Amino acid sequence: MSVMKISSFAAGSWVAPGANARPIASAITGLKIAEAGGAEIDMQAMLDHGRNVGGPNLRKMGFHDRAKMLKALATHLGANKQALYDLSFDTGATQSDHMIDIDGGVGTMFVFASKGRREMPDGDIYIDGDIEQLSRNGTFLGMHIATPLQGVAVHINAFNFPVWGMLEKLAPTLLAGVPAIVKPATASCYVTEAAVRVMLDSGILPEGALQLISGGTGDLLDRLGSQDVVSFTGSAATASLLRSNPNILKNSVRFVAEQDSLNASILGPDITKDSAEFDLFIKEIHREMTTKAGQKCTAIRRIIAPDAQVENVISALSAKLDQTVIGDPRDKATRMGALVSVAQKQDVLEKAAMIGSECRRVYGDPDQTGLSGDLSEGAFVAPMLFCCDAPDSATIVHETEAFGPVSTIMGYRDIPHAIALANKGNGSLVASVITASGDVAREMALGAGAFHGRLYFNNATSMKESTGHGSPLPHMVHGGPGRAGGGEEMGGVRGVLHYMQRTAIQGSPDILTAIGNRWVPGSTEIKAPAHPFTRTFGELSIGETLHTAPRTVTLDDIETFANFTGDTFYAHMDDAAAKRNPFFPGRVAHGYLLLSFAAGLFVEPNEGPVLANTGLDHLRFMKPVEAGDAINVRLTVKAKTRRTEEYGEVRWHVTLTNQDAELVAEYELLTMNAY
């Protein structure tokens, strides 16, 4: 078998490994399969290429165009994933592990593509939050915007997920409009390099958007500035070393850290040995101990169960582990493969021995792997389960992580005790609680929420559709406080904003409208040359406004609407009762009657470019309308969003005022309009 030469992609060119390249061994056989690093790479040239070529190219695109780009990339990667599967076996991963890493990474890109299209504007400025009124008469307003950082995102990834670990950072970075320099862990960088080649060869990415370092980063961190970001996944020791770089401190370079943590899973006090939730608890632990051979930053390291259930958990989990076939991950019968390297195996065994110094091992033997086949030179480790009989006084088990198929069970007296044990990990990425009790869940959330980035509750109701303790989802925040690094990744649009600058904008309504490309109340209205419902999506302008004639609301209107709809609430039908209500002067019109009248005032009835009314947002009723009051409607184009080549969404700002020009109601109407 020929040795793979794993290259870097720097400033638009592939750079082969140098004379001092680091050898990379197969986790299965221990034989050398690749080499990476050792080349002279001009780090400043990489930064310049990203800042001066990649950044401008990405910023020429709006959020929706970048979202389309992500979708195309994900589709292309999905069509080429078999080659990545074939390479990934040598990292020790099974086919099931590949699907978490490779398919999971592709799925994450699809989610961010969807988030970009559905939750971000069809433009290049993201408006964060509502307009703030900073003056009495509304001529001086404020808002917050987010714009792409004009530097480079440096992604330093761990060895355990060479594809997902890259894509879960890359997707929000590219969506934000920031170029990336990806630095995978050397032990599995050959899989990452293959994925990068697939993306670059597709021609989908603009020049400079993605670069790759296979090997060391040299003086890269010494050259970063205030517009750059470092996003790191790995050990706390490495994170601390990188974070303390004098240049990073001097320039206040953003540093997002996601570190390994001592995650916990808690069996609720309401769960018995015979319940479905008990089996679920065992299944979750077994999966987290054996998936990727326990090499997951979210894996369950501490098992916390009621004192009376500890032996039951040990017995059930041991039986489950007995059924786990360990061996060559290419064998379909294998359920757990190898650690990524012999060095990693040695580290796990050393950490397990440390845990064993204060806990008793109740399952597994590091000297008897029980391999399927002759794989003695591979990085295989048997699952090991420890029991901590004195968790309150123990320290090592709450401070030391064996990054492999190793976990420790400990008992608790009551819920406060369980919470205290979970929190002794001093910050984790995830803690799970298996309970059917809402009261238990609430107490856990209040007591443990501050120490954990994610709380995963599961029971018989959700177990069939739940995604698992150890599965970070792109919709949800991934990260945690304290030992877990204090950073956040993903979380939908929240993850995109890590690569953008939030800026407070202050000015007149017209200024805010111009910056955000969304009409702000109080800014200039544009008189439409024709009824706006007769104009296509492309013809409509932000600020285009229609003022309707007034309509008087009568008592007969109110009674007819009440009888027709069945809404005979006393405020509309009983004058004396309505007057006893401090909100009403007497009988008043239904709010939805007013909306119906408003539609009747502004709708153009003939066939035209308006295809559908798709809803309304932010409805508020400000002042009651009595019989005899007259309402006027103002309809303004607030924002426009392309959806397909045939139609786009128009967001209309609608206000209802009475005969005294007092605001009665306000909302945003959504329509789909043809181009």
C-alpha positions as CSV (number, residue, x, y, z in Angstrom):
1,M,0.0,0.0,0.0
2,S,1.4,3.4,-1.0
3,V,1.7,6.1,1.6
4,M,-0.6,9.0,1.2
5,K,1.0,12.5,1.0
6,I,-1.4,14.8,2.7
7,S,-1.1,18.3,1.4
8,S,-2.1,21.7,2.6
9,F,-4.0,24.2,0.4
10,A,-2.4,27.6,0.9
11,A,-3.0,30.9,-1.0
12,G,-4.6,29.0,-3.9
13,S,-2.1,26.2,-4.3
14,W,-1.6,22.7,-3.0
15,V,1.6,22.3,-0.9
16,A,2.9,18.7,-0.5
17,P,4.4,17.6,2.9
18,G,8.0,18.4,3.5
19,A,11.1,16.3,4.5
20,N,10.2,16.4,8.1
21,A,6.6,15.2,7.6
22,R,4.9,13.4,10.5
23,P,4.0,9.8,9.9
24,I,0.4,8.7,10.3
25,A,-0.5,5.1,11.2
26,S,-3.6,3.1,10.6
27,A,-5.6,2.8,13.9
28,I,-6.4,-0.8,12.8
29,T,-3.0,-2.2,11.8
30,G,-0.6,0.3,13.3
31,L,1.1,0.5,9.8
32,K,2.1,3.8,8.3
33,I,-0.5,4.9,5.8
34,A,0.2,8.6,5.3
35,E,2.4,11.6,6.2
36,A,1.6,15.2,6.6
37,G,3.3,18.5,7.5
38,G,6.9,19.5,7.5
39,A,6.5,21.9,4.5
40,E,7.4,25.6,4.5
41,I,4.1,27.4,4.4
42,D,3.9,31.2,4.2
43,M,1.2,31.8,6.9
44,Q,1.1,35.5,6.1
45,A,0.3,34.7,2.5
46,M,-2.5,32.5,3.7
47,L,-4.0,35.3,5.8
48,D,-3.6,37.8,3.0
49,H,-5.3,35.5,0.6
50,G,-8.2,35.0,2.9
51,R,-8.5,38.6,3.9
52,N,-8.0,40.2,0.5
53,V,-9.4,37.6,-1.9
54,G,-11.7,35.2,0.1
55,G,-13.4,37.8,2.3
56,P,-14.3,40.2,-0.5
57,N,-15.5,37.4,-2.7
58,L,-17.8,36.1,0.0
59,R,-19.0,39.6,1.0
60,K,-20.1,40.2,-2.6
61,M,-22.8,37.6,-1.9
62,G,-25.7,38.1,0.4
63,F,-26.9,35.7,3.1
64,H,-29.3,33.9,0.7
65,D,-26.6,33.5,-2.0
66,R,-24.2,32.1,0.6
67,A,-27.0,29.8,1.9
68,K,-27.5,28.5,-1.7
69,M,-23.7,27.9,-1.9
70,L,-23.8,25.8,1.3
71,K,-26.7,23.7,0.0
72,A,-24.8,23.0,-3.2
73,L,-21.7,22.1,-1.2
74,A,-23.6,19.8,1.0
75,T,-25.3,18.1,-2.0
76,H,-21.9,17.7,-3.7
77,L,-20.3,16.2,-0.5
78,G,-23.2,13.9,-0.1
79,A,-22.7,12.5,-3.6
80,N,-19.0,11.8,-2.9
81,K,-19.2,10.5,0.7
82,Q,-18.3,6.8,-0.2
83,A,-14.7,7.8,-0.8
84,L,-14.6,9.5,2.6
85,Y,-16.1,6.4,4.2
86,D,-13.4,4.3,2.7
87,L,-10.6,6.5,4.1
88,S,-12.3,6.9,7.5
89,F,-12.0,3.2,8.4
90,D,-8.3,3.7,9.1
91,T,-9.2,6.2,11.9
92,G,-10.7,3.2,13.7
93,A,-14.3,4.3,12.9
94,T,-17.1,1.9,12.0
95,Q,-19.7,2.4,9.3
96,S,-22.1,3.7,11.9
97,D,-19.4,6.1,13.1
98,H,-18.9,7.3,9.5
99,M,-22.6,8.3,9.4
100,I,-22.3,10.4,12.5
101,D,-19.1,12.1,11.2
102,I,-19.6,12.4,7.4
103,D,-23.4,12.3,7.0
104,G,-23.7,14.4,10.2
105,G,-21.4,17.0,8.8
106,V,-23.3,17.1,5.5
107,G,-26.6,17.4,7.4
108,T,-25.2,20.3,9.4
109,M,-24.4,22.2,6.2
110,F,-28.0,21.6,5.0
111,V,-29.4,23.0,8.2
112,F,-27.3,26.1,8.0
113,A,-28.3,26.6,4.4
114,S,-31.9,26.4,5.5
115,K,-31.4,28.8,8.4
116,G,-29.7,31.3,6.0
117,R,-32.6,31.2,3.6
118,R,-35.4,31.2,6.2
119,E,-34.1,33.2,9.1
120,M,-31.7,35.7,7.6
121,P,-32.4,38.6,5.3
122,D,-32.0,38.6,1.5
123,G,-29.1,41.0,1.8
124,D,-25.8,41.6,3.5
125,I,-26.7,43.2,6.9
126,Y,-28.4,41.2,9.7
127,I,-30.7,43.2,12.0
128,D,-30.4,41.9,15.5
129,G,-33.5,42.7,17.6
130,D,-36.1,45.4,17.5
131,I,-35.9,49.2,16.8
132,E,-35.2,51.2,20.0
133,Q,-36.9,54.6,20.3
134,L,-34.3,57.0,21.7
135,S,-36.3,60.2,21.5
136,R,-39.8,61.4,22.4
137,N,-41.1,62.0,18.9
138,G,-39.3,59.1,17.2
139,T,-36.9,61.2,15.0
140,F,-33.8,59.6,16.7
141,L,-33.8,55.8,16.8
142,G,-31.4,52.9,17.4
143,M,-30.9,49.4,16.3
144,H,-28.3,46.7,16.3
145,I,-26.8,45.2,13.1
146,A,-24.3,42.5,12.5
147,T,-21.8,42.6,9.6
148,P,-19.1,40.0,8.5
149,L,-15.8,40.3,10.2
150,Q,-13.2,41.4,7.6
151,G,-10.5,38.9,8.7
152,V,-10.1,35.1,8.6
153,A,-11.6,32.4,10.8
154,V,-8.9,29.9,11.9
155,H,-10.5,26.5,12.7
156,I,-8.4,24.2,14.8
157,N,-10.2,20.9,15.0
158,A,-9.9,17.6,17.0
159,F,-9.0,14.2,15.6
160,N,-12.3,12.4,16.5
161,F,-14.6,14.0,13.8
162,P,-12.4,14.9,10.8
163,V,-15.5,15.8,8.7
164,W,-18.2,17.0,11.0
165,G,-15.7,18.8,13.2
166,M,-14.7,20.9,10.1
167,L,-18.2,21.4,8.6
168,E,-20.0,22.4,11.8
169,K,-17.6,25.4,12.0
170,L,-17.3,26.0,8.3
171,A,-21.0,26.2,7.6
172,P,-21.8,29.2,9.9
173,T,-18.5,30.8,9.0
174,L,-19.2,30.8,5.3
175,L,-22.8,31.9,5.9
176,A,-21.5,34.9,7.8
177,G,-19.3,35.8,4.8
178,V,-15.9,35.0,6.4
179,P,-13.2,32.9,4.8
180,A,-11.7,30.0,6.8
181,I,-8.3,28.4,7.3
182,V,-9.0,24.8,8.5
183,K,-6.4,23.0,10.6
184,P,-7.4,19.4,11.3
185,A,-5.7,17.1,13.8
186,T,-2.8,15.4,12.1
187,A,-3.9,11.9,13.2
188,S,-7.0,11.9,10.9
189,C,-6.2,14.8,8.6
190,Y,-6.2,12.6,5.5
191,V,-10.0,12.3,5.8
192,T,-10.3,16.1,6.2
193,E,-8.0,16.7,3.2
194,A,-10.1,14.5,1.0
195,A,-13.3,16.4,2.0
196,V,-11.6,19.7,1.3
197,R,-10.5,18.5,-2.2
198,V,-14.1,17.5,-2.9
199,M,-15.3,20.9,-2.0
200,L,-12.6,22.8,-3.9
201,D,-12.8,20.7,-7.0
202,S,-16.6,21.3,-7.2
203,G,-16.0,24.9,-8.2
204,I,-18.8,26.0,-5.9
205,L,-16.7,28.0,-3.4
206,P,-15.3,31.4,-4.5
207,E,-11.5,31.8,-4.5
208,G,-10.0,32.3,-1.1
209,A,-13.0,31.1,0.9
210,L,-11.3,27.9,2.1
211,Q,-7.7,27.0,2.9
212,L,-6.2,24.0,4.6
213,I,-3.2,23.4,6.9
214,S,-2.2,19.7,7.1
215,G,0.4,19.8,9.9
216,G,1.6,22.6,12.2
217,T,0.3,26.1,12.3
218,G,3.8,27.7,12.6
219,D,3.5,31.4,13.5
220,L,-0.1,31.7,12.3
221,L,-1.5,32.8,15.6
222,D,1.2,35.4,16.0
223,R,-0.1,37.1,12.9
224,L,-3.8,37.4,13.7
225,G,-5.6,40.7,14.2
226,S,-8.8,42.1,15.7
227,Q,-10.9,41.0,12.7
228,D,-9.8,37.4,12.9
229,V,-11.4,34.5,14.9
230,V,-9.9,31.3,16.3
231,S,-12.4,28.5,16.8
232,F,-10.8,25.6,18.7
233,T,-11.9,22.1,19.6
234,G,-9.7,19.9,21.7
235,S,-8.2,19.5,25.1
236,A,-8.3,22.1,27.9
237,A,-4.5,22.1,28.1
238,T,-4.1,22.9,24.4
239,A,-6.9,25.5,24.5
240,S,-5.2,27.3,27.4
241,L,-1.9,27.3,25.6
242,L,-3.4,28.8,22.4
243,R,-5.7,31.2,24.2
244,S,-2.7,32.7,26.1
245,N,-0.8,33.5,23.0
246,P,0.5,37.1,23.6
247,N,-0.7,38.3,20.1
248,I,-4.2,36.9,20.7
249,L,-4.4,38.7,24.0
250,K,-2.9,41.9,22.6
251,N,-5.4,42.2,19.7
252,S,-8.4,40.8,21.6
253,V,-8.7,38.1,18.9
254,R,-12.0,36.2,19.4
255,F,-11.3,32.8,20.7
256,V,-14.1,30.2,20.7
257,A,-13.2,27.1,22.6
258,E,-15.1,23.8,22.8
259,Q,-13.2,21.5,25.1
260,D,-13.6,17.9,26.2
261,S,-15.7,17.7,29.4
262,L,-16.8,15.3,32.1
263,N,-20.4,15.0,30.9
264,A,-22.9,13.2,33.1
265,S,-26.0,11.2,32.7
266,I,-28.5,11.1,35.6
267,L,-31.1,8.5,36.2
268,G,-34.1,10.2,37.8
269,P,-35.4,9.1,41.2
270,D,-38.8,8.3,39.6
271,I,-37.3,5.6,37.4
272,T,-37.4,1.9,38.4
273,K,-35.5,-1.1,37.1
274,D,-38.6,-2.4,35.3
275,S,-39.5,0.9,33.5
276,A,-38.9,1.7,29.8
277,E,-36.8,4.6,30.9
278,F,-34.3,2.4,32.8
279,D,-33.6,0.5,29.5
280,L,-33.3,3.8,27.7
281,F,-30.7,5.0,30.3
282,I,-28.6,1.8,29.8
283,K,-28.9,2.1,26.0
284,E,-27.8,5.8,26.0
285,I,-24.7,5.0,28.2
286,H,-23.7,2.0,26.1
287,R,-24.0,4.0,22.9
288,E,-21.9,6.8,24.3
289,M,-19.2,4.4,25.6
290,T,-18.8,2.6,22.3
291,T,-19.6,5.0,19.5
292,K,-16.3,6.2,18.0
293,A,-14.8,4.0,20.7
294,G,-15.8,6.6,23.3
295,Q,-13.9,9.4,21.5
296,K,-16.6,12.0,21.7
297,C,-16.4,15.3,23.4
298,T,-20.0,14.7,24.5
299,A,-19.6,11.1,25.7
300,I,-21.0,10.1,29.1
301,R,-18.0,10.0,31.5
302,R,-20.0,10.0,34.8
303,I,-23.1,7.9,35.4
304,I,-25.2,9.3,38.3
305,A,-27.9,7.0,39.7
306,P,-29.9,6.6,42.9
307,D,-28.0,4.6,45.5
308,A,-30.6,1.8,45.3
309,Q,-30.1,1.5,41.5
310,V,-26.3,1.5,41.3
311,E,-25.9,-2.3,41.2
312,N,-28.8,-2.7,38.8
313,V,-27.1,-0.2,36.4
314,I,-23.8,-2.0,36.7
315,S,-25.4,-5.4,36.0
316,A,-27.5,-4.2,33.0
317,L,-24.7,-2.1,31.5
318,S,-22.2,-5.0,31.8
319,A,-24.6,-7.3,30.1
320,K,-24.9,-4.8,27.2
321,L,-21.2,-4.4,26.9
322,D,-20.7,-8.1,26.8
323,Q,-22.6,-8.1,23.5
324,T,-20.3,-5.5,21.9
325,V,-18.1,-6.9,19.2
326,I,-14.7,-5.1,19.1
327,G,-12.5,-5.4,16.1
328,D,-11.8,-4.3,12.5
329,P,-14.3,-1.6,11.8
330,R,-14.5,-2.8,8.1
331,D,-16.1,-6.0,9.4
332,K,-19.9,-5.6,9.4
333,A,-20.1,-7.6,12.6
334,T,-18.0,-5.0,14.5
335,R,-19.8,-2.7,16.8
336,M,-16.8,-0.8,18.2
337,G,-13.6,0.0,16.4
338,A,-10.2,1.3,17.6
339,L,-9.0,4.6,19.1
340,V,-7.4,6.9,16.6
341,S,-3.8,6.0,17.4
342,V,-1.5,4.0,19.6
343,A,-0.6,7.2,21.4
344,Q,-4.2,7.9,22.1
345,K,-4.6,4.3,23.4
346,Q,-1.7,4.9,25.8
347,D,-3.2,8.2,27.0
348,V,-6.6,6.5,27.7
349,L,-5.0,3.6,29.6
350,E,-3.0,6.1,31.8
351,K,-6.1,8.2,32.5
352,A,-8.1,5.0,33.3
353,A,-5.4,3.9,35.8
354,M,-5.7,7.3,37.5
355,I,-9.5,6.9,37.8
356,G,-8.9,3.4,39.1
357,S,-6.8,4.8,41.9
358,E,-9.9,6.1,43.7
359,C,-12.6,3.9,42.0
360,R,-13.1,0.2,41.6
361,R,-13.2,-1.3,38.1
362,V,-16.4,-3.3,37.8
363,Y,-16.2,-4.2,34.1
364,G,-13.5,-4.5,31.5
365,D,-9.8,-5.4,31.6
366,P,-7.3,-3.3,29.7
367,D,-5.1,-6.4,29.2
368,Q,-8.0,-8.4,27.6
369,T,-9.5,-6.6,24.7
370,G,-11.4,-9.5,23.3
371,L,-10.7,-8.6,19.7
372,S,-12.4,-10.2,16.7
373,G,-9.3,-11.1,14.6
374,D,-5.5,-10.6,14.9
375,L,-5.2,-6.9,15.4
376,S,-2.7,-6.8,18.2
377,E,-0.8,-3.8,16.7
378,G,-3.9,-1.7,16.4
379,A,-5.2,1.0,18.9
380,F,-7.9,-1.1,20.4
381,V,-9.1,-0.7,24.0
382,A,-11.8,-2.6,25.8
383,P,-14.7,-0.7,27.4
384,M,-14.1,-0.1,31.1
385,L,-16.7,0.7,33.7
386,F,-15.6,2.0,37.2
387,C,-17.7,2.6,40.3
388,C,-17.0,5.4,42.7
389,D,-18.2,4.6,46.2
390,A,-17.3,7.9,47.7
391,P,-18.2,10.5,45.0
392,D,-18.4,13.5,47.4
393,S,-14.7,13.1,48.5
394,A,-13.4,11.9,45.2
395,T,-11.5,14.3,43.0
396,I,-9.9,12.5,40.1
397,V,-13.1,11.2,38.7
398,H,-14.5,14.7,38.6
399,E,-11.3,16.2,37.0
400,T,-9.8,13.5,34.8
401,E,-11.2,12.3,31.4
402,A,-10.1,9.1,29.8
403,F,-11.0,10.0,26.2
404,G,-12.1,6.5,25.2
405,P,-14.6,3.8,26.2
406,V,-14.4,4.6,29.9
407,S,-17.1,5.7,32.3
408,T,-17.7,5.8,36.0
409,I,-20.9,5.2,38.0
410,M,-21.7,6.9,41.3
411,G,-24.7,6.9,43.6
412,Y,-26.8,9.8,44.9
413,R,-29.1,10.3,47.9
414,D,-31.6,12.9,46.5
415,I,-32.0,15.4,43.7
416,P,-29.8,18.1,45.3
417,H,-27.1,15.5,45.8
418,A,-27.4,14.4,42.1
419,I,-27.1,18.0,41.0
420,A,-24.1,18.7,43.2
421,L,-22.3,15.6,41.7
422,A,-23.1,16.6,38.1
423,N,-21.8,20.1,38.8
424,K,-18.6,18.8,40.4
425,G,-17.4,18.4,36.8
426,N,-17.0,22.2,36.8
427,G,-18.7,22.7,33.5
428,S,-19.7,20.3,30.7
429,L,-21.0,20.3,27.2
430,V,-24.0,18.2,28.1
431,A,-25.7,16.5,31.0
432,S,-28.7,14.2,30.4
433,V,-31.5,13.4,32.8
434,I,-33.7,10.3,32.2
435,T,-37.0,11.1,34.0
436,A,-40.7,11.1,33.4
437,S,-41.3,13.8,36.1
438,G,-41.6,17.4,35.1
439,D,-40.9,18.4,38.7
440,V,-37.6,16.5,38.7
441,A,-36.7,18.1,35.3
442,R,-37.4,21.6,36.5
443,E,-35.3,21.1,39.7
444,M,-32.5,19.7,37.6
445,A,-32.7,22.6,35.1
446,L,-32.6,25.2,37.9
447,G,-29.8,23.5,39.8
448,A,-27.6,22.3,37.0
449,G,-28.3,24.6,34.1
450,A,-25.6,27.1,34.9
451,F,-22.9,24.3,34.7
452,H,-23.9,22.7,31.4
453,G,-24.1,23.9,27.9
454,R,-27.0,21.5,27.1
455,L,-29.5,19.6,29.2
456,Y,-30.9,16.6,27.5
457,F,-34.1,15.2,29.0
458,N,-35.6,12.0,27.7
459,N,-38.3,9.5,28.7
460,A,-40.8,7.1,27.2
461,T,-42.7,9.9,25.5
462,S,-39.7,11.3,23.5
463,M,-37.4,8.3,23.3
464,K,-38.4,7.1,19.8
465,E,-37.7,10.4,18.2
466,S,-34.9,11.8,20.5
467,T,-31.5,12.3,18.9
468,G,-29.3,11.0,21.7
469,H,-27.3,12.4,24.6
470,G,-24.1,12.7,22.6
471,S,-25.5,14.3,19.4
472,P,-25.0,18.1,19.1
473,L,-27.6,19.5,16.7
474,P,-26.9,22.5,14.4
475,H,-30.2,24.1,15.6
476,M,-29.0,24.1,19.2
477,V,-26.0,25.7,21.0
478,H,-23.0,23.4,21.4
479,G,-20.5,24.4,24.0
480,G,-20.4,24.8,27.8
481,P,-19.0,26.8,30.7
482,G,-15.9,26.2,32.7
483,R,-14.0,23.0,31.9
484,A,-16.0,22.8,28.6
485,G,-14.3,25.9,27.3
486,G,-16.8,28.7,27.9
487,G,-17.6,29.0,24.2
488,E,-20.5,28.3,21.9
489,E,-20.8,26.8,18.4
490,M,-23.8,26.2,16.1
491,G,-27.1,27.1,17.7
492,G,-28.6,28.2,14.3
493,V,-28.2,31.9,13.5
494,R,-26.4,32.3,16.9
495,G,-23.5,30.4,15.5
496,V,-23.3,32.7,12.4
497,L,-23.1,35.7,14.7
498,H,-19.9,34.5,16.2
499,Y,-18.2,35.5,12.9
500,M,-19.9,38.9,12.7
501,Q,-19.6,42.2,14.5
502,R,-22.6,43.5,16.4
503,T,-22.8,47.3,16.0
504,A,-25.2,49.8,17.5
505,I,-26.6,52.1,14.9
506,Q,-28.2,55.4,15.9
507,G,-29.9,57.9,13.6
508,S,-33.1,59.1,12.0
509,P,-35.7,56.7,10.7
510,D,-34.6,57.3,7.1
511,I,-31.0,56.5,8.0
512,L,-32.0,53.2,9.7
513,T,-34.2,52.3,6.8
514,A,-31.3,52.9,4.3
515,I,-28.8,50.8,6.4
516,G,-31.1,47.9,7.1
517,N,-33.0,47.9,3.9
518,R,-36.2,47.5,6.0
519,W,-38.7,50.3,6.3
520,V,-38.7,51.9,9.8
521,P,-41.9,53.7,11.0
522,G,-41.3,57.5,10.7
523,S,-39.1,57.3,7.6
524,T,-40.1,58.7,4.3
525,E,-43.1,57.1,2.5
526,I,-43.1,56.6,-1.2
527,K,-46.3,57.2,-3.0
528,A,-47.1,54.2,-5.2
529,P,-47.7,54.9,-8.9
530,A,-50.5,52.3,-8.7
531,H,-52.1,50.1,-6.1
532,P,-49.2,48.1,-4.6
533,F,-51.1,44.9,-5.0
534,T,-51.0,45.4,-8.8
535,R,-47.2,45.7,-8.8
536,T,-44.8,42.8,-9.0
537,F,-42.2,41.8,-6.5
538,G,-39.5,43.4,-8.6
539,E,-41.5,46.6,-9.1
540,L,-42.2,47.3,-5.4
541,S,-39.9,49.6,-3.5
542,I,-39.1,49.6,0.2
543,G,-41.3,52.4,1.8
544,E,-44.0,52.3,-0.9
545,T,-47.2,53.2,0.9
546,L,-50.9,53.2,0.4
547,H,-53.3,55.2,2.6
548,T,-56.9,54.1,2.5
549,A,-60.2,56.0,2.8
550,P,-61.8,55.7,6.3
551,R,-64.5,53.3,7.2
552,T,-67.0,53.9,10.1
553,V,-67.6,51.0,12.4
554,T,-71.3,50.6,13.4
555,L,-73.1,48.7,16.2
556,D,-74.7,46.6,13.5
557,D,-71.2,45.6,12.3
558,I,-70.2,44.5,15.7
559,E,-73.4,42.4,16.3
560,T,-73.3,40.9,12.9
561,F,-69.6,39.8,13.3
562,A,-70.4,38.4,16.8
563,N,-73.4,36.4,15.6
564,F,-71.7,35.2,12.5
565,T,-68.4,34.0,14.2
566,G,-69.9,33.0,17.5
567,D,-67.6,35.4,19.4
568,T,-70.1,36.9,21.7
569,F,-67.6,37.9,24.4
570,Y,-69.3,40.4,26.8
571,A,-67.0,43.3,25.8
572,H,-68.7,43.3,22.4
573,M,-72.3,42.5,23.4
574,D,-72.9,43.8,27.0
575,D,-72.4,47.5,27.4
576,A,-72.8,47.5,31.2
577,A,-70.3,44.6,31.7
578,A,-67.9,46.2,29.2
579,K,-67.9,49.5,31.2
580,R,-67.0,47.6,34.4
581,N,-63.8,46.5,32.6
582,P,-61.0,49.1,33.0
583,F,-59.8,48.5,29.5
584,F,-63.1,49.4,27.7
585,P,-65.4,52.5,27.6
586,G,-68.3,50.3,26.7
587,R,-69.1,47.9,23.9
588,V,-66.2,47.7,21.5
589,A,-65.4,46.2,18.1
590,H,-63.7,42.8,17.9
591,G,-60.0,43.0,17.1
592,Y,-60.5,40.5,14.2
593,L,-63.4,42.5,12.9
594,L,-61.0,45.5,12.5
595,L,-58.4,43.3,10.7
596,S,-61.1,42.1,8.4
597,F,-62.2,45.7,7.7
598,A,-58.6,46.7,7.2
599,A,-58.2,44.0,4.5
600,G,-61.3,45.2,2.8
601,L,-59.9,48.7,2.7
602,F,-56.5,47.9,1.2
603,V,-57.0,44.7,-0.8
604,E,-57.1,44.9,-4.6
605,P,-59.7,42.2,-5.6
606,N,-58.6,41.5,-9.1
607,E,-56.1,38.8,-10.2
608,G,-52.6,40.2,-10.0
609,P,-49.1,39.5,-8.7
610,V,-50.2,38.9,-5.1
611,L,-50.3,35.1,-5.0
612,A,-51.1,34.3,-1.4
613,N,-51.5,35.8,2.1
614,T,-49.1,33.7,4.2
615,G,-49.7,35.2,7.6
616,L,-49.1,38.1,9.9
617,D,-46.6,38.9,12.6
618,H,-46.4,41.1,15.7
619,L,-50.1,41.9,15.9
620,R,-50.9,44.4,18.7
621,F,-54.2,46.2,19.6
622,M,-53.5,49.6,21.2
623,K,-56.9,51.3,21.6
624,P,-60.4,50.1,21.6
625,V,-62.8,51.0,18.7
626,E,-66.4,51.9,19.6
627,A,-69.4,52.1,17.3
628,G,-69.2,55.3,15.5
629,D,-65.4,55.4,15.3
630,A,-63.8,55.5,11.8
631,I,-60.6,53.6,10.9
632,N,-58.0,54.4,8.4
633,V,-55.3,52.0,7.1
634,R,-51.7,52.6,6.1
635,L,-50.0,49.8,4.1
636,T,-46.3,50.1,3.6
637,V,-43.7,47.8,2.0
638,K,-41.4,47.0,4.9
639,A,-39.1,44.3,3.4
640,K,-38.7,42.0,0.4
641,T,-37.2,38.5,0.4
642,R,-36.6,36.4,-2.7
643,R,-37.9,32.9,-2.3
644,T,-37.7,31.3,-5.8
645,E,-37.1,32.5,-9.3
646,E,-40.9,32.9,-9.7
647,Y,-41.9,34.7,-6.5
648,G,-40.7,36.5,-3.4
649,E,-42.1,37.3,0.1
650,V,-43.2,40.9,0.8
651,R,-43.5,42.0,4.4
652,W,-46.0,44.9,4.8
653,H,-46.2,47.2,7.8
654,V,-49.9,47.8,8.5
655,T,-51.3,50.4,10.9
656,L,-54.9,51.2,11.8
657,T,-55.7,54.6,13.2
658,N,-59.0,56.2,14.3
659,Q,-60.6,59.5,13.3
660,D,-58.4,61.3,15.8
661,A,-55.2,59.8,14.2
662,E,-54.7,57.6,17.3
663,L,-53.0,54.2,16.7
664,V,-55.6,51.5,17.0
665,A,-53.7,48.4,15.8
666,E,-50.5,47.4,14.2
667,Y,-49.1,44.3,12.5
668,E,-47.0,42.9,9.7
669,L,-48.7,41.2,6.8
670,L,-46.8,38.6,4.7
671,T,-47.7,37.9,1.1
672,M,-46.1,36.0,-1.7
673,N,-45.8,38.1,-4.9
674,A,-44.9,37.0,-8.4
675,Y,-41.8,38.5,-10.1
